Amino acid sequence: MGSKTVPGVPLAHYRQHGAGVRLFCLDCLAHRDLALEPVIQRLKARGIGDEKTGIKAVAGFVSRPCPKCGGARFETSPAFPMRPKGEGWTVPDRPA
């Protein structure tokens, strides 16, 4: 997963992909996906970041413990939307 010294790609980049933020608890490996815009708005409201904040850096701003285990060690990554069945990777038809 991520590094505390590398902030990652700015959150604004993920707007074009329709992605959110995936928050992982490093103690129990539970995770949850958060919508991107509310994450950016919360960073701005708290005065600690904005859309230029790196995706990996968001983990350092989590102020509540994990609801599953009470842990306080987190990592964050992009949460890309699922593609509808039949879209995405395809295998071309092969001649018989």
WOKA-V957017 format. One record per run of one state. SS is the DSSP state (a for helix, b for strand, c for the rest). FROM is the first residue (numbers start at 0). TO is the last residue. If there is no record, write none. Layout:
SS	FROM	TO
SS	FROM	TO
This chain:
c	0	8
b	9	9
a	10	16
c	17	18
b	19	24
c	25	29
b	30	33
c	34	34
a	35	45
c	46	52
b	53	53
c	54	55
a	56	60
c	61	72
b	73	78
c	79	95
